């Protein structure tokens, strides 16, 4: 057996981008902070800013996406992370796993 990827086609998100989306989303909303309703707004903005910055960097530097495409992917990922509930166990979380190749077994 050889250690090669299941597919040679790159995924939509770099795996590090998918991990960033899920990690920040879990940290902001999975721990269920109980600091009041205003904290949800602050956490949503913080999650958006952190994930946007992370994905923009990852997609442009590690994946080599052109700036416009990297910004579009960063916006989409940041929007998913900013939704004020944990997406890890949802269809959205599963979609992020698939789009980033994190759920794909290596042969």
Secondary structure, 3 states (H helix, E strand, C coil): CCCCCCCCCCCCCCHHHHHHHHHHHHHHHHCCCCCCHHHHHHHHHHHHHHHHHHHHHHHHHCCCCCHHHHHHHHHHHHHHHHCCCCCCCCHHHHHHHHHHCCCCCCC
